[in-house]
Amino acid sequence: MAKTITVFYFTQKYIGDLEKYIGDLEMYIGDLEKYIGDLEMYIGDLEMYIGDLEMYI
């Protein structure tokens, strides 16, 4: 009985750790998506500035 409870406890702890790691990964992926979005915005701004420069030249 004690062995079953111990195995159950460690299984639940392992599952809890996995859920925490998955949550962390989702957070990091969200951060990466934000940074990619920022980069796309900066690239769009650069293209706009280049277009303005070409118009003046």
C-alpha positions as CSV (number, residue, x, y, z in Angstrom):
1,M,0.0,0.0,0.0
2,A,2.8,2.4,0.9
3,K,4.6,1.6,-2.3
4,T,1.5,2.4,-4.3
5,I,1.0,5.7,-2.6
6,T,4.7,6.6,-3.1
7,V,4.6,5.7,-6.8
8,F,1.3,7.7,-7.2
9,Y,2.9,10.7,-5.4
10,F,6.0,10.7,-7.6
11,T,3.9,10.2,-10.7
12,Q,1.8,13.2,-9.8
13,K,4.9,15.2,-9.0
14,Y,6.4,14.2,-12.4
15,I,3.2,15.2,-14.2
16,G,3.2,18.5,-12.3
17,D,6.8,19.2,-13.4
18,L,5.9,18.4,-17.0
19,E,3.0,20.8,-16.9
20,K,5.3,23.5,-15.5
21,Y,7.8,22.9,-18.3
22,I,5.1,22.9,-20.9
23,G,3.8,26.2,-19.5
24,D,7.3,27.7,-19.6
25,L,7.7,26.6,-23.2
26,E,4.4,28.2,-24.1
27,M,5.6,31.4,-22.5
28,Y,8.9,31.3,-24.4
29,I,7.1,30.6,-27.7
30,G,4.7,33.6,-26.9
31,D,7.8,35.8,-26.3
32,L,9.3,34.6,-29.6
33,E,6.1,35.4,-31.5
34,K,6.1,38.9,-29.9
35,Y,9.8,39.5,-31.0
36,I,9.1,38.2,-34.5
37,G,6.1,40.5,-34.7
38,D,8.3,43.4,-33.5
39,L,10.9,42.5,-36.2
40,E,8.2,42.4,-38.9
41,M,7.0,45.9,-37.8
42,Y,10.6,47.3,-37.9
43,I,11.2,45.8,-41.3
44,G,7.9,47.3,-42.5
45,D,9.1,50.7,-41.1
46,L,12.5,50.3,-42.9
47,E,10.7,49.5,-46.2
48,M,8.6,52.6,-45.8
49,Y,11.6,54.8,-45.1
50,I,13.5,53.3,-48.1
51,G,10.4,54.0,-50.2
52,D,10.4,57.6,-49.0
53,L,14.1,58.0,-49.8
54,E,13.6,56.6,-53.3
55,M,10.8,59.1,-53.8
56,Y,13.1,62.0,-52.9
57,I,16.0,60.8,-55.0
